[in-house]
């Protein structure tokens, strides 16, 4: 499957933006040049999660194992351009699945392990897979059983351990069969390898087809941002089913020659142990985790993180005080990433400024004709901001509009969807993200929220993300966010949704300290200098905020929960 037009392919190749390398061709290169270098390693507690012993594979072993897996898929009837639905946690077999699919020219569609019957059936209807690849179980989720119950009978379920095996030995017949298949069905870097799914912040996930060239363009942006080097060791805690892991870890690891150490589900104690024991040089963690670590210097100092150069974060607003803590007390820089499956690629690092507030909230206006950003990403993407009402381009500081994005990293459109509203008439992807032009001159973007997230309080437009950032430092809280709730007079008002921090043996929570009132939240926000019309007028306490696999707060779910609670109290 190739979704890009011949004109786009020819243009980008002529510019040097796209080329001929594929995911599996880079694996073969590193297997030849660095055969003993660690390629992928399971989390040490894998036996508890899946019942299997952890795997640690070198590039040579991974190359042989994916030859063998590719051969097994061919024997199961998977052909070039066929779609495979894959539902696996962060284990070595998931990395193998991407590479095996790449070797036979199949299309892999990874699904989060949290997806149930509704999501899996939606994916099957959209991509019509010839098979599903999974394991027996992950924690208490019976993946294979659920798949057999909810997928159409025509879709075979191939389970590692019964239908598929992991074999790192050299199998000449498997290797020759894969080579012969590739010779008969040449694989093009413009071919779609993945159909990932939008993270579900606004409703039903949509399929995002991406080619090798799109992924490598994105991965080069990540390589530039974090200065990846041969032999670097990544700790990957996000599910390897979308941009956060495929673009930031899988493709860069194959491009540069790095080790991927796997982790999932998030276990803070194990996360810290792996950072130390695996001598991790780079990782990505959600803001909430970094906030808690920044608040607990004693815990951080229990470990030796001398190999750790930097930590990436994103998917939600970053707190300036957290970035300052990591830089000044821990000697680790926090890099701010803003990306998406569709191809948004923004980042802010110490090279763009040392000010923590700026790095937490601003991103260089890459691809906007600003020569200050002499970098790879600035040369392969184009971005601009559009006024939501007039449709005109915004070029003045202080104005908010929708971010538009185009270039080598951007996809061609959602699968099986009317894309007429997804792109502008001149071909820019409408990201749905609100940004403000900042600085003098206005060389930066500030993310102001989602177009559909904006709270309209009596005609005053409020970005919930702005308030979320301020609430990151709310005392006695683990996490907090705001959402809208209906009001017959103003249309919408703001609700603060908070998870209260548990007590510790040193500072146990009492009935008095456990309580968190709306007045306390208002007082805290007022001290931050926020305008009065942005202050919450209602408070709801949660055990945990609903988040998608990337850690983004699912605000539409928050809003539904708050609305139901209010209706129940009124009835």
RAVEN-V203407 format. One record per pair of residues at least 24 apart in sequence whose C-alpha atoms are under 7 Angstrom apart, sorted by the first residue. I is the first residue (numbers start at 1). GAP is how many residues later the second one is. D is the distance in Angstrom with one decimal. If there is no record, write none. Layout:
i,gap,d
I,GAP,D
I,GAP,D
//
This chain:
i,gap,d
1,80,5.9
1,190,5.5
1,191,5.5
2,188,6.2
2,189,4.9
2,190,5.8
3,409,6.2
4,408,6.1
17,363,6.3
17,391,6.1
18,195,5.5
19,170,6.9
19,194,6.7
20,168,6.9
20,169,5.2
21,168,6.0
22,167,5.4
22,190,5.7
23,76,6.6
23,79,6.5
23,189,6.7
23,228,6.8
23,231,6.7
24,75,5.6
24,78,5.9
24,79,5.9
26,228,5.5
26,229,6.1
27,32,6.9
27,36,6.5
27,227,5.8
28,35,6.4
30,29,6.4
30,227,6.4
31,28,4.7
31,29,4.4
31,32,6.5
35,24,5.3
35,25,4.6
36,24,6.6
38,221,5.5
39,219,6.5
39,220,4.5
39,221,6.1
40,52,6.4
40,219,5.6
40,220,4.7
40,221,5.8
41,51,6.6
41,219,6.4
41,220,4.9
41,221,6.1
42,49,5.6
42,50,6.0
42,219,6.3
42,220,5.1
43,219,5.3
43,220,5.3
49,89,5.4
49,90,4.8
50,87,5.9
50,88,5.1
50,89,6.4
55,37,6.7
61,107,5.2
62,106,6.9
64,104,5.4
64,105,6.5
64,106,5.9
65,101,6.3
65,102,5.2
65,103,4.4
66,30,5.5
66,33,6.2
66,34,5.0
67,33,6.6
67,107,6.4
67,108,5.7
67,111,6.7
68,99,6.6
68,103,7.0
68,106,5.6
69,31,6.1
70,30,4.6
70,31,6.7
70,33,6.7
70,34,6.5
70,108,6.8
71,103,5.4
71,106,6.7
71,107,6.1
72,92,7.0
78,52,6.7
79,27,6.4
80,24,5.8
80,25,4.6
80,26,4.9
80,105,6.9
81,24,5.9
81,25,4.7
81,26,6.0
82,24,5.1
82,25,5.9
82,47,6.9
82,48,6.5
83,24,4.6
83,25,5.9
83,26,6.9
83,44,6.7
83,46,4.6
83,47,6.1
84,24,5.0
84,25,6.0
84,45,5.1
84,46,6.0
84,47,5.3
84,48,5.7
85,24,4.9
85,25,6.1
85,44,6.0
85,46,6.4
85,47,4.6
85,48,6.3
86,24,4.7
86,25,6.0
86,46,5.6
86,47,4.7
86,48,6.0
87,24,5.0
87,25,6.3
87,26,5.9
87,46,6.4
87,47,5.1
88,25,6.2
88,46,5.4
88,47,6.7
89,24,6.1
89,150,6.7
90,149,5.9
90,150,6.3
90,172,6.0
90,173,6.4
90,174,5.9
91,171,6.5
102,91,6.5
104,74,6.9
104,77,6.8
104,78,6.3
105,82,5.8
106,87,6.7
107,85,6.6
107,86,4.7
107,87,5.5
108,85,6.1
108,86,4.9
108,87,6.4
109,85,5.6
109,86,4.7
109,87,5.7
110,86,6.1
110,131,5.2
111,130,6.3
112,129,6.4
117,33,5.6
121,30,6.4
126,290,6.5
130,25,5.8
131,24,5.1
131,25,5.0
131,26,6.0
132,24,6.3
132,25,4.8
132,26,5.9
133,24,6.0
133,25,4.8
133,26,5.9
134,24,6.4
134,25,5.1
134,26,6.4
135,24,4.9
135,25,5.2
189,24,5.6
196,45,6.5
196,46,5.8
198,143,6.7
199,349,6.2
200,348,6.8
201,353,5.0
201,354,6.9
201,355,7.0
202,354,6.3
206,208,6.3
207,207,5.5
207,208,5.2
208,133,6.7
208,134,6.5
208,205,6.9
208,206,5.2
208,207,6.2
209,202,6.8
209,205,7.0
209,206,6.8
210,201,6.0
214,194,6.1
214,195,4.8
214,196,6.6
215,32,6.1
215,36,6.8
215,194,6.8
216,35,6.4
217,191,6.0
217,192,5.3
218,29,6.0
218,127,6.8
218,191,5.2
219,28,5.1
219,29,6.0
219,32,5.9
219,33,5.2
220,32,7.0
221,155,6.8
221,156,5.5
222,26,5.8
223,29,6.5
225,122,6.8
225,124,6.8
229,27,6.5
230,26,5.5
230,27,5.1
230,28,5.8
231,26,6.0
231,27,4.8
231,28,6.6
232,26,4.9
232,27,6.3
232,49,6.0
233,25,5.8
233,26,4.7
233,27,6.1
233,47,5.0
233,48,5.4
233,49,6.6
234,25,6.0
234,26,5.0
234,27,5.8
234,46,5.9
234,47,6.3
234,48,5.1
234,49,5.5
235,25,6.2
235,26,4.8
235,27,6.0
235,45,6.4
235,47,6.6
235,48,4.9
236,24,6.7
236,25,6.1
236,26,5.1
236,27,5.9
236,47,6.3
236,48,6.8
237,25,6.5
237,26,4.7
237,27,5.5
237,29,6.5
238,26,7.0
238,312,6.3
239,310,6.6
242,99,6.2
243,97,5.8
243,98,5.0
244,306,6.9
275,30,6.7
276,27,6.4
276,28,5.6
276,29,5.5
279,28,5.6
280,27,6.1
280,28,5.6
281,26,5.3
281,27,4.1
281,28,5.4
282,26,5.9
282,27,6.2
282,28,5.6
282,29,5.7
283,28,5.1
283,29,6.2
284,27,5.5
284,28,4.4
284,29,5.4
285,27,6.4
285,28,5.4
286,27,5.6
286,28,6.4
286,265,6.2
287,26,6.2
287,27,6.7
287,29,6.7
287,31,5.9
288,191,6.7
291,31,5.8
294,28,5.8
294,31,6.0
294,32,6.7
310,24,5.8
311,24,6.1
312,24,6.0
312,25,6.6
313,24,5.9
314,24,5.9
315,235,6.6
315,236,6.4
315,237,5.4
316,236,5.8
317,148,6.8
317,152,5.5
318,42,5.1
318,151,6.5
319,41,6.1
319,150,6.1
319,153,6.5
320,36,5.1
320,37,4.8
320,40,5.5
323,33,5.9
324,32,5.9
336,24,6.5
342,68,5.7
342,69,5.3
343,66,4.8
343,67,4.1
343,68,6.1
344,61,6.6
344,66,6.9
361,85,5.8
361,86,6.9
362,82,6.0
362,83,5.5
362,84,4.7
363,81,5.3
363,82,5.1
363,83,6.5
364,79,6.1
364,80,4.5
364,81,6.2
365,78,5.5
365,79,5.0
365,80,5.9
380,27,5.8
380,28,5.6
381,25,5.7
381,26,4.1
381,27,6.0
382,24,5.0
382,25,5.7
396,41,6.6
396,46,7.0
397,40,4.6
397,41,5.1
397,42,6.7
397,45,5.4
398,38,6.0
398,39,5.7
398,40,6.2
399,37,5.5
399,38,6.2
400,34,6.5
400,35,5.5
400,36,4.3
400,37,7.0
401,33,5.4
401,34,5.7
401,35,6.6
402,30,6.2
402,31,5.6
402,32,4.6
402,33,6.1
403,27,6.7
403,28,5.9
403,29,6.9
403,30,5.6
403,31,6.0
403,32,6.0
404,24,5.6
404,25,5.5
404,26,5.0
404,27,5.9
405,24,5.1
405,25,6.9
455,29,5.9
455,37,6.6
456,35,6.9
456,36,5.8
457,33,5.5
457,34,6.2
457,35,5.0
457,36,5.6
458,32,4.3
458,33,6.1
462,72,6.7
470,55,7.0
476,24,6.0
476,25,5.1
477,24,4.5
483,72,6.3
483,75,6.7
483,76,5.8
484,75,6.2
485,74,6.5
485,78,6.4
493,44,6.7
494,42,4.6
494,43,5.8
494,44,6.6
495,41,5.3
495,42,6.1
495,43,4.6
495,44,5.5
496,40,5.8
496,42,6.2
496,43,4.8
496,44,6.3
497,42,6.1
497,43,5.0
497,44,5.9
497,45,6.7
498,42,6.5
498,43,5.1
498,44,5.9
499,42,5.9
499,43,5.1
499,44,5.7
499,45,5.9
//
